Amino acid sequence: MEFTEWIRGRTDDQLRALVSSRPELITPVPAHLEGLASRAASPSAIGRALDRLDRFTLAVVETLAVQDGPTTEECLRALIAAALPPTGDPQAAEPALSAALDRLRELALVYGPDDALDLGPGVRKVLEDPAGLGPRAVDAFRHHAPEQLDEMADDIAPGTPGTGKERLAAALADPGALVASVSPEARAALDQLAWGPPTGRVPNARREVRVATARSPIEELLARGLLAATGEESVTLPREVGLHLRGGRVHRGLPAEPPPLEGPERDRELADRTAAGQAFMFVRAVEELCERWSIEPPGVLRTGGLGVRDLKRTATELDLPEWVTALVVEVAHAAGLIAAGGGVDGEWLPTPGYDLWRVRGTADRWVALAATWLHMDRVPGLVGDRDERDRPLNALHADLRRAAAPGVRAAALGVLAAAPGRAPSRDAVLERLAWEQPRRRGPLREQLTEFALREAEQIGVTGLGALSGHGRALLEGGDTGAAAATLAPLLPEPVDHVLLQADLTAVAPGPLTSELNRWMTLTADVESKGGATVYRFSEQSIRRALDAGHGGEELLAMLARHSATPMPQALSYLVGDVARRHGRIRVGTASAYVRCDDPALLDQITADRRSAALRLRRLAPTVIASRSSRAALVDSLRAMGYSPVAESLDGDVIISQLDSRRTEAAPPVRAVASANGIDPHVAAAAVRALRAGDAAHLARREPADAPDGQIPRGPATATISALQDAIKQGIRVWIGYLDSQGNATSRILEPARMEGGYLTAYDETRAAVHRFALHRITGVAGV
């Protein structure tokens, strides 16, 4: 049976399963089913499909690949049963083999009836050394000189007809006698290559040697064709010889079931609570990061990214290890909460999206961050490593992107989901992934898997090594509402009060509400964290709040309203003293000037030796001019212990509002990888388009005449609705369409799909598939 005809004979449900499992086949949608079959047989598409197979299913493909042509299902079952472990039950592989064949047929890697199963076109070419077997003899000796092949055939198959290559291939089809004729040392060399890899290196591999003149074990094998020279120093074991050495088996000890996930059992409730605590702390870490960078944003490196010193400083401020800080920074950036902006040099600042994220509930905020981490293509775990040029990889640098990262995270969490209530070890997870994705192994994937497990625990997707309930809801269904609803009852209830102490500290007995936490971070400095957070008030922290536009009375009222203890006198005096001195000195633009109603205070400034660098000049009893800029003058006076404020040209106080600096830069677009394939509606629309295009391709219909009468016209909403109904029902419609010159035309269409402002349909009036701009369709009518 032709592969294209087999594809054409699949049902719509089977075609939808095919394009859903292999979405690259409809990117873009082929014009007809023949194009779909051709694309399915391309090496790149086959490679992607093979990468999705587990070890057992891939072994079925390899078993079919070593056959000369189509084989029966009974023969395939016998070969698979022979490959099972000696202690295995052959009947136990029956369900696994049936499921594997169904999966391979769904992926169009295997086609044909049960009595003539065969691989799809191109699959054998993509598989290199299937099951560790070398090429067939005719391919292994294709580069040998005809005279050399004739001599080898005369030695091992004298008197047989045909060319040297044909005689040699016929002799190697049953190499038992040849293998038995070699020395024990040569047989040992064959046994080393029997189960793969089938290649080896020997000096002067292309030497001309006869059976009678062979002196070494390698020469014995070369003279008999049991080894074929593929290069000056490389040899390979022909496939027929390898199968004979294996006793007719294709695989050895083939497991029909995945390896067990070993690890300690975890109490699910305890694991969920632990994960919820981690989720809460991660959300607060992101919030604190954005608040701190609102006040003191770090600079953007010339090569992009965040400097090492800035990362260390941020880690100290957040009281987190550097790798966790890098994770917080990367997730916040991928979620669009921070971006580069702030002028020519560039600074890392929060975006307006942060303000929208901050007002949401804690569970919803966590879901947004966790979903971003799951789907982003950036790898925070690489921060601190070096690239191929021995340059350090900084946080937020473009070189941290790895296309495989989303798939590895989904696969690693999928392994944890397969062991509910258990915390599989790292080795168990890697072993299971090696079984589920044998073609996707390598040091990078192992490293990405370790990063995924470590980061999932830190973010709160897992707890005590086991997948949490909210993590499972996020992973399986992608329903953010369900994940948030599962997490919300487990989160600690935020408190709206603090305990003010006489030593100028405030103790938060639990997690504060978002607004109170933001206000306390501005007004006081975090001294210690733990079960309770301790804040310390100082002159600098109070002045920071006053610089942001808050008044002294406002600060005292806010503290009194949110304190469960009486206001300490020391704190009242501190706030009052700083507020009284704050703003007595005014700094404007002369280049800059200092204005104060108290001449004695200006006398004190001019007499201070530290003001010499400012080059001050007294213009009036209450005014001093300076050649420094206003910002530099303000910073210098503050360093000298004064509390100046900047003022505008009109004499109004300029409020810096350091707690609300935002960048206008657009948040970056994150790469989203779906583990569930394409949308079912997209798959259905693609199949309808393929069917319509294939019908047109086979019928080779001539263009049809448009109906007579008035061209359809109608409201845009009614037109869109009618086209959507036609796509769902698979019916033809008559439309009015304006061409590029504005001329009204009439078309008969079979709509397939509608997206991005365009309608893809088979145009019967043109006998071809076209895309139509929706804004040019004047109306729709039935045919």
N, C-alpha and C positions, 0 to 999 in steps of 0.2 A: 504494500500500500504506500502511495506517495505521501510524504510528510505534509505537504500542502493540503491534499485531500483529507488527510486525517484531521488537520486543524479545521478545515471547512466543515467536517462532520461533527465537530463538538457542539454541544448544546450551548445556549446562551448562558446558562448558569456555569457551565464549565469554562467558557471563555471569560466570564467575569472573574472566576477564581484564578484563571491564568494571569490576567492583567493586574489583578489585585496583588498576587504573589510576586509578579515581576513587573513593577510599574514602569521600568525603563523601556518596556516594549511599546508603550503608548505615549512616549515623550519625544516627539509629538505623535499624534494618532496616525497610523499608516492609512493610506488611501483605501486599502482593501485587505482581505485576509491573506492573499498571497504575499503582500508586503509584510504582514505580521509574521508569517512563517519565515520569511527571509531574515527579518530582524531577529527572530528567536534563534536562528542558526548562526548568528554572528559571534565571533570569538569573545568579544567583550561581554555580550549579554549572557553567553553560556558560562563564562567565568563568574559573573555575579550570581547566577543561579546555583552553581556548584558551591560557592562560598556559603550559601544558606543551608547546606545539607549537614546533617549530623554524621558521625562516623559510620554508623550502620548503613544509613541510606547511601552514603558515598561509596561504601563497599559494594553495594548492589550495583551501582553505576560502574565501578571498576570491574566487577565480575562480568558484566555484559560487554565491557570494552575489550576484554581479552578474547572474546568469542569472534569467530570469523564472520559472522553475520547474525541474522535473527535466530533466536533460540526459543524454546518452549518454557513455559513457567515451571513445568515439572523438573526440567533440567536445571533451571536456575535455583529451584528450591534444593535440589541435591547438592549443588555446588556450595550454597550458603550453609547447609547442614554440615558439610564436610569441614567448613572453616570454623565451626563453633568450638569452644574449648572442650577438651576431652570429658570434663565432668558436666558439660552442659546437656540440657534436654533438647533434642532436635524439635520436638513439638512446641517448645517454648518460643522458638523463633518464628513460628507460623504467623501469629498476629503481627509481629514486628515486620515481617517480610511483606505481608499484605498491605500494611499501612505505608511501608516504604514505596511499594509499587504505585499505590494510589497517589502518594505525594509526588512521585516522579512523573506520573501521567499528568497530574495537575500542573506541574511546571513545564510540561512539554519536553522534558529531557528523555523520556521513554515513550514510545508510541507503538501502536500495533495491537492485534488481538493476543490472547493468552498463548496461542500456539505459534506465534511469530513475533515475540518481543524484540525490539531493537532500540538502540540509542538514536536520538535525534541527530540530524545532520550537523556535523562539526564537533560533536561532543568528543569523539575519539581523538581528534586533532588537538583539542584543548587539554586533554588529560595527558600529562607527561609522565611516563613510567608508571602506569596505573598499577596499584598494589605493589610497587617496588619491582615490577617486571620490566625488562629491557625491551627494545624494539624487536619486531619479527626478523627472522633471518634474512629475508629479501631486502629489508631496510637496513639491517646492520651491515651487510656486505655490499651495499650499493656503490660505495666509493672504491672498492677493490678493482684492480685491473682484471680484465677477462682472462688473461693467461694465468694469473695466480688462482682465480676461481676454478679454472679447468684443472690445474694441478691438484688443488685440494679435493675436487670432486673425484679425480682419478684415484686418489689415495683412499678415500672413505666410501666411495660408491662406484667402483669400477664397473664398466659395462652398461651403466644405465643411460637411457637416451636423454636428449635435451641439452640446453646450454649449461655452462658451468654453474651459473647462479641457480638455475632450476634444479639441477642434480643435487647441489648442496642443500637447497631448501628441502628437497624431498628426503634427503638423508637425515636432516635435523628434525624432521617432523616426528620421528621416533628415535630419539638419540640414546636409547638405553644401551645398545651395544657399544656405542662410542664412549659413553661414560664409564662403562665397565672395563674398557680396554686401557684406561689411563692408570698411572701409578697412584698409590695412596696419597702422596704429597700433592699431586695435581687434583685429586678428588677433594682434598681438604681446601684447596684454593677455591674450587667450585662451591663448596658448602658455605664459604664465607660470603659469597655473592648471592646465594640462593634466595634469601629473604630480603634482599635489598640493603642499600642501594646496589643496582646491578652494574655499576661502573667501577673501574679501578685504574690505577696508574702503574705502568711498567716502562722501563727504558726501552727505546727502539721497538715500539709496538708494531711497526709496519715491516719488521724483518721478514724475509722470505725463508720459510722453513717447511720441510716435508716431514711426514711421519717417520720416515727412516732415519732422518738426520736430527730429529729433536733430541736435545740433551737435557733441558731443564723442564720442570713441571709446567711452566708457562708456555714453553715451546710445544709441549705435548698438546696443550689445549688449543693453541693457535693453529697448529698443523691440522687438527681435526675439526676446526670450525666451532669448537665449543666456546671459544672467545673470539670476538671480532674487534679488530683494531679500528677505532674511530678517530684517531689522531696519532701524532708522533709518539706520544707517551700515555695514551688513554685507550682502554679496552672496555667492552661491554659484553654482558652475558645475553645471548639471544633468548627471546621469550620462550621458545619451545624448550630450550634446555632448562630454563628456570622452572617452568611448569613440571617438567619431568623430575627435577630435583625435589620439588615440593610434593611429589606424589599426586599430582593432578589438582591439588588444592590451590585456590587463588590467594586466600588469606590464612593466617595462623592465629588461633585464639581470638576470633572475632566476637566481641561482646554484643549481644542483641539488646541489652538494656544499658542505660547510662550508669556510671559509677555512683555508689551511694554517697550522700552528703553527710559526712561525719562531723560532729560537733556537739557541744553541750546543749541540753534542753534549757529553754528559758521560759519563765513564767510570762505569759503573753501580757497580762495586765501590767506587770513590773516593766517589761520591755517597752510597752506603749507609753507609760509614764516617763520612763527615762528618755525616750525619744522626744516626747513633748517638751521636757525640760531643755533638751538640747535645741529644739526648734525655737523655743522662746528666747534662749540666750543668743542664737544666731540672728534672729530678727532684731534684738536690741543692739547687737554688735553692728549691724548694718545701719541702724538708725543713729547710733553714736558716731559712727564713721562719717556719715553725711553731715551731722551737726558740727563736728569738729572741723571738717573741711569747708564748711560754710564760713567759719571764722578765720582759719589759717589754712588756706588751700595750698597743697604742694605744687611745685612747678612741673611742667611737662618737659621731658628730656628732648634734646634736639632729634634724637633717633626715635622718639616716641616712647611712651611708657612712664613708669614711676621710678624715681631714683632709689638706690639702695638705702641711703640715709633716711629718705622720707618714709620708706617702708619700715625701717627699724624704729623711727620715731613714732609712727602710727601704731606699731605693735606695742610699744611701751605705753602709749596713751590708752589703748584699748585693753591692756593687760592680757594679751594673747600671744601665743607663739607666732613666729614669723610666717610659718606655712598656713596657719589658720587666718592670719591677717591677710595674706595674699588671696586666700579663698574668699574672704569677705569682700575684698576690693574687687576681685574679678566678677563675682556674682552680681554685686551692685552695679558694676559697669555694664555687664551683659543684660541686666534688667532695665537699663536705661535710667538708673537713678543718679549716676554721675557721668560726666563727660568732660572732654577737654574744652576749655574756653577761657575767657577772662583777658583777652588782649593779644598783643603781638607775641609775647614770649609764651603765653599759654599757661593755664593753671587747671588742675583737676577740681571741678566744682560740681555741686549737686545740680540737677536739672529740675525744671518745673514738674516733671513726672514724680520726683521725690515727694513734693507737697501733696500730690494726689494719693500716692502710696501711703504716706504717713497717717492720713486720716482714716484709713480702713482698719478693720478689725485685725487683731494679731494673727488669727488663723488665716484670714485672706491674704495678709501680707506674707506669711510664711509660704503659702501655696504659690504665690507669684515668684518668690525667690527659688523655691525647690523646683518648680517647673522650668525656670530659666536654667538652673544648674543641670537638670536632666537633659535638656535639649541643646545647650550651648556647645560650640565646637572649640572652646578655649580650655586649656589644661592648666589650672593654677598650680598643680603639683610640680610643674617644670620650673617654677620660679626659683632662681638660684643656681640652676644647672647652666651648662655652657653649650652653645651651638657648635656646628661643624667647624666654624672659624675660631673656636675657643673664646667667643664673646659671651659675657654673662646674659642670661635671659631675665629681663626685668619684668615685674608685674605690669600689666596693661600694655605689654609690647605686642606688636602684630605677629611675632614669631611664635607665640604661644598657641596658635591655632593648629588643631589636628582634626582632620576630617573624620577619623575613626572614633573620636571621643564619645559622641552621643550614643553610637551603637554599642560601644563597650560598656558604658554605664547601664544602658537598658538591659544588656545581656547579663551583667553581673547581678543587678537587682532581680532579674528574672530567675537566676539560680537561687537567690535567697527566698523568692516567692515560692519556689518548689519545695521548700523545707519550712513550712509554717511552725513557729514556736521553737525553732532550732537556730543556733548560731554556727553555721559551717565555718571551718577553718579556712585560712587563705589557700592552703594547698588543695583542700577539697573543692573550693570554688574554681581554682585554676584547672584542676583535673576535669571537672564537669564541663567547663567551657571548652577545654581541648577536645572533649567528646562531642559537644554540640556544634563546634565550629572548627573542625580539624584543619581546614585550609587557611584559617585566619590566625595561625599561631606565630609567635615571634616575641623577642624581648620587649618591643614597644607595647604590644597588647598586654603582656603580663604587667608591665609597669602601669599602664592605664587602668588595668583591673585593680591593682593595689591602690592607686589613687582613688578610684571610684568607691571602694569599700571604706577607705579612711575618711573621705569627704562625706559620704552618706551618713556615717556615724556623727560627724561634727555638725552637719546641717540638721539632723533630726529625722532623716528618712528611716534610719535603723536605730535600734536601741539595744545595747548589750550584744551587738552583733546580729540581731534578728530583725527581719523586716517588720516595721510597725504597721498598725492598722491604717493610719493615714497615709503612710508611704505606699502600701498596697493599693489603696484607692486611687492614689495619684498615678501609679505605674500601670495598673490594669485598664482602667476605664478612661483615664485622662479627664475624668469629671472633677474639675477643681472644686465645685460646690460640695460634692460628697467628701472629698479629702478635707476641706475646711470644716465641714460638719462633724467629721470623725475626730479631728484634732481639738476643736474648740472646748469640749467638756474637760479635756485633760490639761489645759493650760492653767497656770496659776492665776488667781484673780488679782488684778492690779489694785494697789492701794492708792488713795488720794491724799495721804498725809505723811508727814515726817515728824521726827522727834528732835526738837531743837535742844542743844546742850549748852551749858555755860562756858565750855571751852571753845566756842565759835565753831562747833561742828553740828551736823544734822544727820540723824540716822534714819534711813529708809527701811522700815521693818519688812519690806517685801518689794516686788517689782512695782514701780510707780506707773501711773497712767502716762500715756505718751506725752500729753501736754505738760504735766508736772515734771516729768523726767527732762523734757526739753528746757523747761524754765530753770530747773535746778542745775543742769549742766552749764547754763549761761551764767548763773549767779554764784555758783560755788565750784570748787575743784574736787574731783573724786579722789578720796584719800585711800580707800580700800574697798574691795568687793568681796562677795561671798554670800552667805545667807542673808546678810543685811549690808547695804551699801552705805558707806560713811562719806559725807561731803564736808569740806572745810571751807568756811568763809574767810576771805582775806581782803585787804584793801584793793589788791589787783582785781580779784573776782567781782567785787562790788562795783569798781570803776568800769569793768567790762560791761556790766548790766546797764550802768548809767550811760555809757557811750552808745549803747544800742537803743537809747531813747526812753528808758524807764526812769521815773522819778524816785527820790528817796522815800516819800510817803507811800508811793505805789509798792515799792519793795517791802516795806514794813507791813503794809496791809496784806500783801500776798503771803508773806511768811506767817502772819498771825492766822490767816484763813486756813492754811494747810498744815498747821502745827498742832499736834495733839498735846503739846506741853506749853506752858506759859513762855512768852517771849523773854529770853535772857537779856538782862540789862546790858551786858557787854556787847551783844550783837546790835542792840538798838543804838548804843553809842557809836559803834563802828559805822553802821549805815548812815547815821546822822552826820558824823564827822566827815566821811568821804563825800556825802551829798552836799554838805555846806561848802567844802573847798572845790567841788567839781564845777567847772565852768566860770570861776571867778576871773580866770585869765582867758582872753579871747584871741585867737590867732586868725588873721585874714591874709589877703594877698597884697603885697606891696611891690617887690617880689613876695614878701610876707611881712606881717606886722603883728605886734603883741599889744593888746589893749586891755587895761585893767583900771577899775575905778579906785583902786588903792595904790597911790604912788609909792608907798613904802614897800609894797610887794615887788614893784618894778625895780626899785632901788636894790632890793635883795638879789634879783635876777642879774642885773648888770654888774653887781659886785662879785658874783659867783665866778670863780676861775674856770669852771667847766663850760661857761657860756662864751668863752673867747673864740671858739671855732665858729660860732654862729654869726660873728661880726655884727653885733647889735649896735644900734644908734638911737639915742633918745630924741624923739621928735617933739614930744610934749610931756607934761607931767604924767599923763596916763597912757602914752603911746610910745612903743619902741618899734623901730623898723629893722628888718633883717634881710640880707641878700640870699638867705636859704629859702627853699620852697616851703609852702605851708605844711605839707605832710612831714618834711624833715624837721621843721621847727616844732611841730606838735610832739613828734617822737622824742626829740632831744629834751624838751621840757619835762616830759613824763619820765624820762630816764634820770632827770635831775631831782625827781621827787615831787613835781608840781602836777596839777590836774587841769590842764588847759582843754578847751574845746575849740573846734574849728567853726568859723562863721563865714557866711556868704557875703557877696558884695553889698547886699542890703542890710547886713548886720544880723541876719537870722542864724541861729545855731544849726550847724549841719550835723544831722544824726547819721552815723555811719551804718547802723543796722548790720553789723557784722554777722548776725545770726541768720540772715536771709539772703546771702549772696547766691545768685543762681547764674548759670550759663545759658546762653541762648542756643548753644549748639544742639543739633538734633541728636536724640539718643541713637546709638548704633543699632543696626539691624542684626539680630542674632540669627544664627543658623538653626533651624528647627528640623529635627529628624523624627519622623513618625515611625514607631515600631509596629504599627497596625496596618501598614500599607496605605493605599489611596482611599479616598472617600467612596463608599458604595455607589453613590449617585454618579460620581465621575466615571467609575468603572462601567456602570450600566449605560451611560451616555456614549462612552467609547465603543462599547460592543454594538450599540445601535448604529453608530457611524460606520463601523467596520462592516456590518451586515449590509447597510445601504450601499456603501462604496463597492463591496464585493459583488452585490447584485448588479450594479451598474457596470462593473468590470467584466462580468461574465456575459451580460446581455448585450453589451456594446450598443446600447439603445441610441437611436437617433434623437436629436433635440426635438422636444414636444412643443406644440404651439400653445401659447398662452390663451386662456379663455377670452372671448369677446366681452365687451361691456366696460363699465366704468372701473378704473383701477381702484382697488380697495384703499380706503382712507379711514382713519379713526384716531382716537386719543392714544397717546404713548403708553399710558398705563394699561389700557385694554389690549394694545398690541403685544406688550410684554407678557401679559397674562395668557393671551391666546397662544403665543409661541411656547410658553412653558407647558401648557396643556397638550399641545401637539407633540412636544418632546416626550412627555410621560406616556401618551397613548400611542406614539409611533405612527401618526397619521400625516397625510400630505396637507399642505395649505397653499393658498393663493395669496401672494403678497404684492404690494406696490412698493417699488424701490427707486430711489433717485440715484442716478449715476454721478460720476465725478463732475460732469458738466451741468448737473441739476436737471437733467431730463428724466421724466417719469417713465419707468418701465414696469413690465408685468412679469412675474416669475411664478413657477410651480416648484415648491420645495418639499423635501423630506427632512425636517429639522433633526439634528443629532445632538447638539449641545450648545449652551449659551454661557459665555464667560468673558470677562474683561471688556464688556461693551460690544462684543461681536457674536454673531450667530453662525455656527458651522452647520452646513446642510448640503444635501445633494440637490443640485439644481437640474430639474428635468428639462427645463427650457434650454439649458446649455450642455446637458449630459456630462456633468462634471461636479466635483465637490468644491464648494467655494465658501469663503467667509464673507459675511455681510455685516456692515456697520449698523448697529441697532438704530442709531439716530437718523439713518436714511430710509428706514422702512416706514412707509406712510400708513399702512394698515394691513390687516389680515382678514381673510375670508376663507370659508371652507371650499373644497373642490367638489 
